[in-house]
Amino acid sequence: MSVLWSAIFLMGGAYVIAVLESWFMTSRFRWLAPVAGLGELAKEPVIPRLSDRVFYESAPLILLTVPLLGFAVLPLTPGVIVTDLATGALFLNAALAYVLVALVMAGWGSHGAYAMVAGWRFLGQFVGYGMLVVMPIAAVAMRAQSLSTTEIVRSQEALWNAVFQPMGLLVFLPATMALGFMPPIDLPVAPGELAGGVSGEYTGPRLTIFRLGRLVLVVTLATAVTVFFLGGWLGPVLPAIAWTSIKVTGVVALMLAAGRYVPRLREEQVLMWSWKFGIPVALANIFWVGVILLAV
């Protein structure tokens, strides 16, 4: 039953994200916008002549599999979680690291100049945001005294981590946007300058899988923000699954709004923000949480 509910949540979330993304990009609210993307399934796939077939074929599948694995350890309600690992937060971080592998494989395997540049861009971007994913997770685990994602949610019954440790949310949210290569930190695709980047050489069903993988990745990342900082399913009156859905939708809308109103950042700007601002703030957040735990 947990697997079924998780699958419904993922597919519904991917659909909602596709609708919201189309709305933010075109200023037109179209319920059938995701259906238009399925037209790629009917197109004849074109494979680059000098591509590395193993990397080229594997990258979209890895990009789809990785967020599915990460989502498996995120609770939607107290009883709806695919697998409640004692080290769920650590597993999530380890699984999401393979997004980098998928995009570098896509860039290298396509054997296209723009795709290859985009793949190495994401590798450089990872150097900047990688620690900004790990360190806030460490801080929320410190408060919960557990790496279990279910226990992390329960630790926020009195006060959400967004209030208890706002500095952690301040760096974790942009880091998840960078991991999901969402505007304004969408350097691996950058449609205005790299013609689609890592996905530019994909067509037909492979492109559909690549796009679906990115949508599922965004759902997983928004759910992670909800679980770690917004109290997960916690909330009055409404059912637990309703609170999870509302919070995840709000996080996605905030991410997409940032992409609409903030100009795209250059590579050196992402690295400068990460190393000069993000990491010191994340360290200060860990210190703050440690002091509060020792004092209280």
Disulfide bonds with the S-S distance in Angstrom:
none
